[in-house]
Amino acid sequence: MKPIIVLIFCTLVLSSCKNKVEETKKEIAKIEYTSFGDKIEAEGAKSATEVVELYKDLKVGDTVDAKFEAKINSVCQKKGCWMRLDLENDSESFVRFKDYGFFMPLNAEGEVIVNGKAFVSEVSVEELRHYAEDAGKSEEEIAAIVEPKRTLSFEADGVLLKQ
């Protein structure tokens, strides 16, 4: 008799877990996205906090496949060829798009899910000044850039912009 009770209990637990997974999938499906680049799915995206941990283990030259969700801090104001994503605690990921195959709208804001390769790079003064110019920074702000910077970078092959 006891094995039957255990079997019934296990069946109930497993079916309730399955229902929870199905409810979560339905909630994800309700969120609407605009897709850019390769077709990607929202499921399986890491949080910004999880991605910060992933970047901690990377050295210049390392890459790792990743998919994560974050808030847009800024987008290139010339043609949408890059964006900066908030990774919390004053960290950002600088995102470019694979082979310049797609761009983001200049007015893009809110949450995105990006899929691609995470890596750490050292950006030259010249390149930092170019990005500052693209972002509409003043001449004084651009001239104040005098040292290269270690950046948390990302090459996205697909982006989902939450609507």
Secondary structure, DSSP 8 states (H G I E B T S, - for coil): -HHHHHHHHHHHHHHHHHHHHHHHHHHHHHS-EEEEES---STT-B-HHHHHHHHHT--BT-EEEEEEEEEEEEE-TTTS-EEEEE-STT-EEEEEEGGG-----TT--SEEEEEEEEEEEEE-HHHHHHHHHHTT--HHHHHT--S-EEEEEEEEEEEEEE-
